[in-house]
């Protein structure tokens, strides 16, 4: 039994005529009659009263007709569901990001992407870099913007740029220390606030490694879950926090920002995606990154 048997039978039952049903289904009448005969042979019961004009269904034929209608409706529903799913997948682009990239160029990059793809449903998910790798492999996001270099054979990574790091300090601390850029040794006696608290490796590891490389050991280290919490503790005079320079765009009462005068005080912005992903959206969003950097005078990949 095949779906065409059901469709031909339903057409004959509705039209009450083999001739009109053949015209509706765009097949020759003898071929249609043969298909109906095969359908009856498969079921083992007569469906149409032979010689009736107009065509009349037998009692089994009326029962099969109702069931055939239900089956064909379900098949059409499945086909429509598949069409919608294909359309949804084609018009959806999911982006993972770490919170600090929102204070950099990411909003402008995504705005440029929206202008080029107004028909695409752009979904944004805040995820740590390590979480982005898992989300990419599971298909939950299509591209990720993170800060940590994580090697995975299934994931391609592109360094967009290295951003300078600065120090967020309480305004009272700022007022009592000499103005100008800071060295890490200037923070040796000050509690340090690091973020995020969660899956490792993450940005907290990078900051702690930076202090170790300069033989500076803060007296206290407070580890918090997110950047906003860290800045809140800075405003509360609980310590200082090393952050990407773009975070200075976030003006917050009680917090001042100082340049950090250390050669290796850099934090990358890394775009990650699946190596086997053929989507043209990957190249398009990378184009948006390059265009934005060019407008802003930022060097790509450095």
C-alpha positions as MATLAB code, in Angstrom:
seq = 'XXXXXXXXXXXXXXXXXXXXXXXXXXXXXXXXXXXXXXXXXXXXXXXXXXXXXXXXXXXXXXXXXXXXXXXXXXXXXXXXXXXXXXXXXXXXXXXXXXXXXXXXXXXXXXXXXXXXXXXXXXXXXXXXXXXXXXXXXXXXXXXXXXXXXXXXXXXXXXXXXXXXXXXXXXXXXXXXXXXXXXXXXXXXXXXXXXXXXXXXXXXXXXXXXXXXXXXXXXXXXXXXXXXXXXXXXXXXXXXXXXXXXXXXXXXXXXXXXXXXXXXXXXXXXXXXXXXXXXXXXXXXXXXXXXXXXXXXXXXXXX';
ca = [
       0.000    0.000    0.000;
       1.306    3.441   -0.936;
       0.054    6.979   -0.353;
      -0.964    7.286   -4.017;
      -3.504    4.503   -3.477;
      -5.114    6.546   -0.714;
      -5.083    9.754   -2.770;
      -6.592    8.096   -5.855;
      -9.293    6.377   -3.818;
     -10.214    9.603   -1.999;
     -10.383   11.451   -5.333;
     -12.795    8.866   -6.793;
     -14.934    8.934   -3.648;
     -15.141   12.726   -3.652;
     -15.772   13.157   -7.388;
     -18.070   10.096   -7.552;
     -16.599    9.539  -10.972;
     -13.490    7.791  -12.312;
     -13.336   10.227  -15.237;
     -13.418   13.399  -13.115;
     -11.050   11.868  -10.521;
      -8.549   11.026  -13.282;
      -8.695   14.619  -14.499;
      -8.222   15.952  -10.969;
      -5.223   13.714  -10.322;
      -3.792   14.285  -13.830;
      -3.588   10.578  -14.681;
      -5.163    8.406  -17.363;
      -8.447    6.806  -16.351;
      -7.256    3.213  -16.998;
      -4.218    3.804  -14.790;
      -6.462    5.218  -12.064;
      -8.816    2.240  -12.257;
      -5.829   -0.105  -12.001;
      -4.571    1.675   -8.868;
      -7.998    1.403   -7.222;
      -8.107   -2.311   -8.065;
      -4.635   -2.791   -6.493;
      -5.826   -0.945   -3.389;
      -8.856   -3.226   -3.066;
      -6.693   -6.320   -3.591;
      -4.308   -5.150   -0.871;
      -7.165   -4.625    1.615;
      -9.050   -7.743    0.530;
     -12.438   -5.983    0.407;
     -14.391   -4.190   -2.367;
     -14.459   -0.427   -1.866;
     -16.618    0.686   -4.803;
     -19.937   -0.705   -6.025;
     -19.213   -1.869   -9.539;
     -21.434   -0.412  -12.264;
     -22.857    2.327  -10.014;
     -23.421    5.713  -11.649;
     -22.474    7.985   -9.953;
     -19.813    6.002   -8.144;
     -20.958    4.750   -4.756;
     -18.802    3.330   -1.966;
     -19.458    0.004   -0.322;
     -19.883   -0.117    3.452;
     -16.185   -1.070    3.894;
     -15.359    1.642    1.345;
     -17.044    4.339    3.473;
     -15.056    3.241    6.521;
     -11.785    3.167    4.575;
     -12.610    6.574    3.063;
     -12.846    8.202    6.519;
      -9.587    6.620    7.642;
      -7.853    7.530    4.387;
      -8.871   11.168    4.892;
      -7.376   11.171    8.389;
      -4.132    9.579    7.187;
      -3.719   12.055    4.319;
      -4.431   14.978    6.647;
      -1.742   13.732    9.012;
       0.697   13.351    6.117;
      -0.050   16.901    4.967;
       0.425   18.125    8.536;
       3.800   16.378    8.687;
       4.829   17.907    5.379;
       3.836   21.398    6.586;
       5.644   20.861    9.873;
       8.776   19.897    7.973;
       8.451   22.971    5.776;
       8.126   25.248    8.802;
      11.069   23.605   10.517;
      13.239   24.038    7.434;
      12.195   27.669    7.190;
      12.815   28.251   10.882;
      16.261   26.656   10.791;
      17.179   28.567    7.671;
      16.079   31.898    9.146;
      17.494   31.501   12.638;
      21.006   32.426   13.739;
      22.000   31.795   17.342;
      24.876   33.672   18.945;
      26.567   32.864   22.246;
      28.548   35.560   24.032;
      30.357   36.291   27.258;
      29.011   39.332   29.089;
      32.102   41.512   28.706;
      31.845   41.452   24.880;
      28.630   43.480   25.146;
      30.704   46.456   26.279;
      32.994   46.093   23.261;
      32.026   46.045   19.602;
      29.607   43.103   19.665;
      26.377   45.186   19.763;
      27.524   47.204   16.740;
      28.556   44.023   14.904;
      25.174   42.403   15.519;
      23.424   45.601   14.457;
      25.315   45.465   11.170;
      24.331   41.819   10.747;
      20.655   42.625   11.339;
      20.798   45.281    8.615;
      22.162   42.722    6.155;
      19.775   39.959    7.255;
      16.510   41.604    8.388;
      14.626   38.339    7.739;
      16.772   36.299   10.136;
      15.664   35.632   13.710;
      18.799   36.499   15.691;
      18.899   34.764   19.073;
      21.422   35.776   21.750;
      22.521   33.540   24.620;
      24.891   34.591   27.407;
      27.328   31.721   27.906;
      30.814   31.310   29.314;
      33.436   30.430   26.705;
      33.564   26.804   27.830;
      29.774   26.621   27.720;
      29.850   28.014   24.180;
      32.023   25.122   22.993;
      29.501   22.602   24.306;
      26.598   24.597   22.850;
      28.257   24.696   19.429;
      28.845   20.942   19.397;
      25.244   20.303   20.466;
      23.856   22.691   17.845;
      22.322   25.088   20.375;
      24.262   28.058   18.970;
      25.842   28.755   15.570;
      28.660   31.058   16.619;
      30.233   32.111   19.907;
      32.120   35.194   21.039;
      34.357   34.371   23.971;
      37.581   35.315   25.746;
      39.409   32.040   26.412;
      41.566   29.957   24.031;
      40.055   26.470   24.186;
      41.257   23.764   21.817;
      38.688   21.341   20.401;
      39.033   19.394   17.140;
      35.390   20.060   16.215;
      35.597   23.822   16.726;
      37.241   26.500   14.568;
      38.452   29.646   16.318;
      39.312   33.075   14.917;
      41.138   35.703   16.957;
      39.292   38.943   16.296;
      41.584   41.147   18.381;
      43.454   41.449   21.640;
      41.916   44.026   23.944;
      43.852   45.916   26.586;
      42.959   45.371   30.214;
      42.340   48.086   32.760;
      41.671   48.190   36.491;
      38.307   49.057   38.025;
      38.970   50.690   41.403;
      36.785   52.318   44.080;
      36.622   56.085   43.641;
      37.969   56.515   47.165;
      41.000   54.331   46.291;
      41.463   56.323   43.095;
      41.467   59.617   44.998;
      44.162   58.490   47.441;
      46.636   57.077   44.898;
      48.866   58.823   42.413;
      47.112   59.430   39.086;
      48.081   57.623   35.899;
      48.502   54.022   34.723;
      48.953   51.279   37.295;
      51.434   48.439   37.560;
      50.302   45.166   39.066;
      52.667   45.747   41.959;
      50.576   48.833   42.805;
      47.760   46.406   43.640;
      49.828   44.102   45.840;
      48.205   45.284   49.075;
      44.667   45.495   47.721;
      42.000   42.739   47.716;
      41.350   41.406   44.236;
      37.931   40.602   42.783;
      37.820   38.061   39.957;
      35.032   36.688   37.782;
      33.342   34.512   36.634;
      32.861   31.824   39.207;
      32.028   28.708   37.248;
      33.324   26.247   34.654;
      37.080   26.393   34.171;
      39.117   27.534   32.324;
      37.709   31.051   32.338;
      38.650   34.702   32.718;
      39.400   34.294   36.425;
      42.234   31.896   35.565;
      43.697   34.443   33.142;
      43.755   37.207   35.753;
      45.278   34.997   38.429;
      47.950   33.838   35.956;
      48.740   37.470   35.132;
      49.328   38.254   38.800;
      51.456   35.115   39.245;
      53.587   35.993   36.216;
      54.401   39.311   37.882;
      55.009   37.727   41.291;
      52.145   39.695   42.845;
      49.992   37.935   45.420;
      46.873   39.878   46.511;
      46.099   39.568   50.237;
      42.505   38.459   49.502;
      40.813   37.135   46.381;
      37.028   37.396   46.032;
      35.555   35.207   43.289;
      32.100   36.147   41.973;
      29.826   34.806   39.271;
      29.602   37.755   36.888;
      31.090   41.068   35.845;
      28.245   43.205   37.182;
      28.647   41.669   40.638;
      32.389   42.297   40.519;
      31.860   45.976   39.719;
      29.289   46.195   42.496;
      31.884   44.955   44.976;
      34.389   47.465   43.614;
      31.863   50.249   44.233;
      31.404   48.855   47.746;
      35.185   49.223   48.268;
      35.698   45.460   48.660;
      38.640   45.481   46.266;
      39.755   46.097   42.679;
      39.004   44.176   39.504;
      40.958   43.769   36.264;
      38.559   44.094   33.311;
      38.658   44.557   29.511;
      39.154   48.185   28.503;
      35.751   48.286   26.799;
      34.063   47.889   30.191;
      34.944   51.542   30.861;
      31.967   52.359   28.647;
      29.855   51.107   31.554;
      29.780   54.080   33.863;
      28.939   53.076   37.400;
      28.724   55.182   40.549;
      31.581   54.524   42.942;
      33.857   52.999   40.291;
      36.836   54.589   38.540;
      39.022   53.067   35.829;
      42.786   53.129   35.519;
      44.981   51.994   32.606;
      47.127   48.924   33.334;
      50.727   49.388   32.253;
      51.762   45.770   31.716;
      52.883   44.380   28.361;
      50.898   41.135   28.616;
      47.785   42.678   30.105;
      45.669   41.728   27.086;
      42.485   39.724   26.720;
      41.388   38.260   23.380;
      38.039   38.375   21.645;
      37.609   35.003   19.921;
      34.915   33.912   17.502;
      34.182   30.173   17.505;
      32.048   28.027   15.205;
      31.681   24.404   14.086;
      34.341   23.354   11.591;
      31.846   21.474    9.420;
      29.214   24.226    9.388;
      28.454   25.211    5.759;
      26.234   28.151    6.748;
      26.993   31.367    4.817;
      25.986   33.280    7.948;
      29.382   32.509    9.488;
      31.224   34.346    6.725;
      28.661   37.140    6.811;
      29.041   37.874   10.510;
      32.825   37.743   10.106;
      32.438   40.331    7.338;
      30.423   42.470    9.757;
      33.273   42.214   12.286;
      35.851   43.341    9.708;
      33.681   46.233    8.535;
      33.087   47.437   12.090;
      36.763   47.213   13.008;
      37.728   49.129    9.881;
      35.275   51.924   10.727;
      36.597   52.102   14.289;
      40.268   51.905   13.305;
      40.751   48.575   15.136;
      43.231   46.020   13.872;
      41.716   42.641   13.039;
      43.468   39.573   14.433;
      45.983   41.523   16.507;
];
